[in-house]
Amino acid sequence: MNTRTKNALILGAVLLLLAGLLSWVAKQRGELHLQSTALDAIPGGALLVARGDLTKLRKTPFAQVLLGEGREIPGLGKVRDVCGMDPLDAMHELVLAIPAAGEEGDFGIAASGDVDDNALVACASKVIEARGGRPVVTPIGEFRCVRDATLAATGGEIAVRKGGPVLLGAGPYLRAMIDAAVGRG
């Protein structure tokens, strides 16, 4: 075997090793970042996007009023009493998005954190029932959406999947948020 062939084989082996190493690193990064961020669920082209780090906000006096113990659902009582837990306690990030003019849906909210998807679906269903509605849980891809079937017009829905994010919105904009969260948006 001549020197040129040996060098080509060595270069090929090095490139193959490098490709394997890069593939392994990419796979490890993917395994380390399984939880979605709330910002991942915001469709492109939003007119306005506002993001809040709830972990940092909880340390401020202002946030204690909004995020502290004893939050209530108007007409139903304390969130913890209605649901057995307060889903907001597990949230770390909250994003509010307003779609561009002409799009359906007034706004969308996305949140991420250590949310128990089953507990959140149960909580949303309890709130709808306590208000005299009929909860309907619909699977949309990896997400489960909860809405009140008694509302004549398309009302707001909550969508959640295992590992997050949690989405609130209505109609086509909620669907666009789901698509964005799974990488189709």
Secondary structure as the mmCIF struct_conf table of DSSP 4:
data_model
#
loop_
_struct_conf.conf_type_id
_struct_conf.id
_struct_conf.beg_label_comp_id
_struct_conf.beg_label_asym_id
_struct_conf.beg_label_seq_id
_struct_conf.end_label_comp_id
_struct_conf.end_label_asym_id
_struct_conf.end_label_seq_id
HELX_RH_AL_P HELX_RH_AL_P1 THR A 3 LEU A 32
TURN_TY1_P TURN_TY1_P1 HIS A 33 HIS A 33
BEND BEND1 GLN A 35 GLN A 35
HELX_LH_PP_P HELX_LH_PP_P1 SER A 36 THR A 37
HELX_RH_3T_P HELX_RH_3T_P1 ALA A 38 ALA A 41
BEND BEND2 ILE A 42 ILE A 42
HELX_LH_PP_P HELX_LH_PP_P2 PRO A 43 PRO A 43
TURN_TY1_P TURN_TY1_P2 GLY A 44 GLY A 45
BEND BEND3 LEU A 47 LEU A 47
STRN STRN1 LEU A 48 ASP A 53
HELX_RH_AL_P HELX_RH_AL_P2 LEU A 54 LEU A 57
TURN_TY1_P TURN_TY1_P3 ARG A 58 LYS A 59
BEND BEND4 THR A 60 THR A 60
HELX_RH_AL_P HELX_RH_AL_P3 PRO A 61 LEU A 67
BEND BEND5 GLY A 68 GLY A 68
TURN_TY1_P TURN_TY1_P4 GLU A 69 GLY A 70
STRN STRN2 GLU A 72 ILE A 73
TURN_TY1_P TURN_TY1_P5 PRO A 74 LEU A 76
STRN STRN3 GLY A 77 LYS A 78
HELX_RH_AL_P HELX_RH_AL_P4 VAL A 79 CYS A 83
BEND BEND6 GLY A 84 MET A 85
HELX_RH_3T_P HELX_RH_3T_P2 PRO A 87 ALA A 90
STRN STRN4 MET A 91 ILE A 98
HELX_LH_PP_P HELX_LH_PP_P3 PRO A 99 ALA A 100
TURN_TY1_P TURN_TY1_P6 ALA A 101 GLY A 102
BEND BEND7 GLU A 104 ASP A 106
STRN STRN5 GLY A 108 GLY A 113
BEND BEND8 ASP A 114 ASP A 114
HELX_RH_AL_P HELX_RH_AL_P5 ASP A 117 ALA A 130
TURN_TY1_P TURN_TY1_P7 ARG A 131 GLY A 132
STRN STRN6 PRO A 135 ILE A 140
TURN_TY1_P TURN_TY1_P8 GLY A 141 GLU A 142
STRN STRN7 PHE A 143 ASP A 148
TURN_TY1_P TURN_TY1_P9 ALA A 149 THR A 150
BEND BEND9 ALA A 152 ALA A 153
STRN STRN8 GLU A 157 VAL A 160
TURN_TY1_P TURN_TY1_P10 LYS A 162 GLY A 163
STRN STRN9 VAL A 166 GLY A 169
HELX_RH_AL_P HELX_RH_AL_P6 GLY A 171 ALA A 181
TURN_TY1_P TURN_TY1_P11 VAL A 182 GLY A 183
#
